[in-house]
Amino acid sequence: MSAKVKEAASYLKEQFSVNPKVGLILGSGLGDLAEEIEDAIYVEYQSIPHFPVSTVEGHAGRLAGGTLEGKDVVAMQGRFHYYEGYSMQEVTFPVRVMKELGVETIIVTNACGGMNPSFKPGDLMVIEDHLNMTGANPLIGPNDEELGPRFPDMSQAYEKGLQEVAQRAADKLGISIQKGVYAGISGPAFMTGAELIMLRKLGGDVVGMSTVPEVIVARHGGQKVLGISCITDMAIGEEIEGVSHEEVIETATKTKPRFISLVKEVLKTMP
């Protein structure tokens, strides 16, 4: 793994003109933020050594490096999912590469379903914690001490200080944001009513098919994490009416201007 990470990072260092300190993982319908990057250089995933290729609609499938709000960044326009058939190690490979590039902070975003009845479609939620309900973990197998410790501490998976930065940014912009727990599942099927009721009773506020593996690996590598979810539909088990991926993309697209404004303000004000 270490050798593959170094090879991919070496290739990207030759392409990019910046040394990124912040990594952005942009989920379904949210990839347009990468278009705001100044002096951006775009690299297709398929040209990066050992990189998987995104197969999901709404994911452009390229890496962007440049400057955004005065910060040197690298942004994933589209991510990889366990349900695509990739291993957890492949899903999280880009996070390892970001670490090798010098990234110290990861801002991870996603589109998700709202299980908390006080939420509504179009809301943005700062992730305070997560439930790993995927049935897997990207750290299973031999541990490479060069990448991180055998037993990383996940008690503070999402940086409290960054959550406070996000709240101040939202207040300044007049954007109302929610806070809560993200329940990560494997997918690709949307959940049954009974499953959604179970997840809510376990403490989940939203449910989605990404983010958790990437956060585990980021913390394994000692990176700070801020998570922001875009709630695209309501997933309340007792009232479930069904949802399509197209509807998810449509709501994420409508929410995009507020999402982009929030992330840019966070970047501007974060230490």
N, C-alpha and C positions, 0 to 999 in steps of 0.2 A: 504493500500500500504506500509506504513512504516513498519508494522509488517512483511510482506512478504519479503521486502528488507532485513530487519535485519536477518531473518531466513536463507535466501540464503547466505548472507555474512558470517554469523556465520559458516555455513557448509564449505564454501570455506576457511575461515581462518584456519580451522582444517586440510585442505588438503595442502595448500600452505606453503612453507617455507620462503616466502618473504612477505613484506608489500608493495605492489605495489603503486607507485606514478604516473605511466603513464599507461594509458589504450589504447590498440590498437584494432580497429575494422577493420577486414580484409575482403574485399569484394570478389566478384566473381573472382576466379582464382588467388587470391593474398594471400591465406592462408598459403603458404609455409614459409612465414616470421616467423611464429610461430615455425617452425622446427629449427630455428637458435637460439632460446632461450636456454641459458645455465642452466643446472640443472633444466630443465623444469618438471613440474608436470602437466599432462593433466587430465582434468575432463570432462566427457561427459555431454552434456547439460541435458540429461534425468535424470541424477542422482542428479542434483542441484534442491533443493526445489523451486517450482513455476516457473522454467525456461521453456520457450517454446522450441520447437525442430525445427531445421532448416530443411526445406524440399526441398531446391533448389540445383540442380546439381552445383558442384564447391564449395560447402560450407561443410566443414568437420563436423561441429556441435560439437565442444568441446572448452573448455576454457583452456588456458595454462598460468601457472604462473612461473616466474623465473627471470633471469637476462639477459639483452641484452644491450651491449655496456655500461656496468657499471651502468645501470639503472634497478631498480626493476620494472617489468612490469607484466601486465595481458593482454592476447591477446584473442580476439574472432576469432576462425577459422570458419568463417561463421556467418552471422547475420540473423535477422528475418525481414520480409517485411510485409507491410500492405496488399499487394495483396495475401499473403498466407492465409488470413482470420483471422489473429490475430488483436486484437485491437491495437490502437496506444500506449496504456499503456503497452501492452505485448511486442510490438516491442521494446520499449525503456526501458523495465525492467532491462536488463543487465547494462545499463548506471547508473541507480539508484544503482545497486549492486556495481558497480565499485566505485562510490562515497562513499558508506558505507565502502568499503575496504580501503579507503584512497587515491584513485586516484584523482590527482589534474589537470592532463592534459590528454586530449583525442586526439589521432591521429586517424582520421576516414578516411577510404579509400573506393573507389568504382570503378567499371567499368561503363563507361558511353558513350553516343553518342556525337560526336562533332558537334555543330551547327555553330560554328564560322568557316567561310571558310578558315581562315588562319591556322587552326589546321589540324592535320593529324592523322590517326590511329597509335597507339603506343606512342603518346605524353603523357607526364605527366603534369597535371595542378594543381597548388596550388589554392585552392578555396578562393576567396576574399570575396564572399557573396553568398547568395542563394535566390531563389524564391520558396516559398512554394505553389506549384500548386497541392497539393494532395487533397485539399478540406477538410482536417481534421487537427487537432492539438492535440498532446498528452497531453496538459494541460487543455483541455476542461473537465469540471466537477468540483466538489468541490476541493479546493486547500488545500494541506497539508503544513502548514507553516514550518513544520519540514524538508520538502524536498526543499522548495524554495518559493519565493514571488508570490503573486497572479498575478502580472503583470511584468514579467521579461523583462529587457531591451535587445533587440536583435540588437541594432544599431551597435555593434561591435561583432557580433556572432563568427567571426573567428579572433583569436588573431593576431594583426599586428606584434608583436615581433616574434611570431613563424613563420609567413610568411617570415620574414627577415632571420631567422635561416635557413629555407628551401632553400631560394635563395642562401645564402652563401654556404650551403652544396652542392647544385647543381653546383655552380661555381667551387668549389674545385674538384668535381668529373668529371667536364667537361660534365655535363648533361644539355641539354637545356630543360627548363621547361616553360610552359605557365602559365598564370594567368587569372582568369575569374570568372564568375558567374555560379553557378550550379542551374539548374531548376529541382526541385524535383517533380515528378508525382507519382500517385498511382500505375500505371501499372494494370495488367500484360501485356496488349497489347502494342506493340511498336506504336508510334504515327503516325498519318496521316501526309501527306505533309503539309496540311493547318495548322495543330496544331503546327508543327515544325516551320513554318514561323511565326506564332503568338508568340511562345515562344522566338524566336530570336529577334523579334521586341520589345518584352517586356524587353529585356536586357540579356537573357540567352546565355551563350557561350557553355554550355554542358547540356545534359538532362539525368536523371537517375531516378531509382525507390527506392532510399534509402536515407540515410545520413541526410536529413532535420529533420525528427523526432528526431533522436538521438542527433543532434546538439542543437535543441530546449531544450531538457531535460538536456543536459550537461550544457548549459548556465543557465537554471533554477536552477541548483544545484551549480552554481558558478564555474564550471570547465572551464579551458582554452581549446580552440579547434584549432587544425590544420587539415585542410582537404586536401587530395590529391586524385585527380581523374586520372584514367587510361583511356584514350580515345581509345576505342576499334573499333569504326566504325564511319563513318560520317553520320550525320543525318541532311542534308541540304534539306529543304522541296522541293525546286524546282528540286532537282536532286536525290531524294530518290529512291533507287533500292531494298530496303528490306534488312533485316538482321535476323539472327537466333541467339539463345542463344549459340549454339555451336561455332559460329564465334566469339562471344563476348569472350567466355572462351579461344579460341585459341589465339586471339590477346593479352589478358591479360597475358597468359602464356608466350608468346614471350617477353613481356615487363617486366616480373617478375625480371630478374637480375638487371635492372636499378632501378626499384621500391625498391627492397630490399636494394640495396646500398644506395639509397637516404634516406630511413627511418632510416637505421642504422647510417648514418652520422648525421642526425638530432638529433637522440638520444644521440650520442656521444658529440655533441656540444651545445645542449640546456641547459639552466640554471637549 
